Structures are given as structure tokens and as C-alpha cells.
């Protein structure tokens, strides 16, 4: 299993490439999708 953390998507891309080569699943370290939410900014 490959774990990654990304803010821009670069680490996600690298993790997916490594996962493909090693035939391993890729998992985000942080399950939370949003830090906060609001109706308006």
C-alpha cells in the first residue's frame, strides 16, 4: 500500500505512478476532504 499527502496534486501523481509499478493500492493519509465549510467566503 502506498500512502501519500498532497496539497497540489504532485504527490498524488507520483504515488499513483509508483502504485501502478508496484501493483499496490494508493491511499491518502488524510481522509478529511475539507478543513472547513461555509455557505459564503
N, C-alpha and C positions, 0 to 999 in steps of 0.2 A: 504494500500500500504506500502510495506517495502522498505526503501531506504538503500543503502549500499555504502561504499567506500572500495576498496581493492587494495592492491599492490601485495599480494602473492596469493590470492585466498581463504584465510581462511575466511574472512568476507563474501565473496560471498557464500561459502558453508553454513555458519551459516544463512545468510539471506534466502537462498533457503529453508533450513530446517524449519525455522520459518514461511516463506510464505506458505509452504505446510500445516503446522499445523493450521495456521490461515486462510487458503484458501484466501490468499492475493497475488497480483502480486508483483514482486521484480523488483526494478529499480535502476540502477547505478546513483549515484549523479552526476558523471562526464560523460558527453556524448562524449567528445573528446577521441578518441581511442589512438592517438599518440601525444606526446608532440612535436616531431619534425620528419622530414623525410629527408633522404639523399640517394643518389644513392650508396655511399660508406661510410664506417665508418672511 
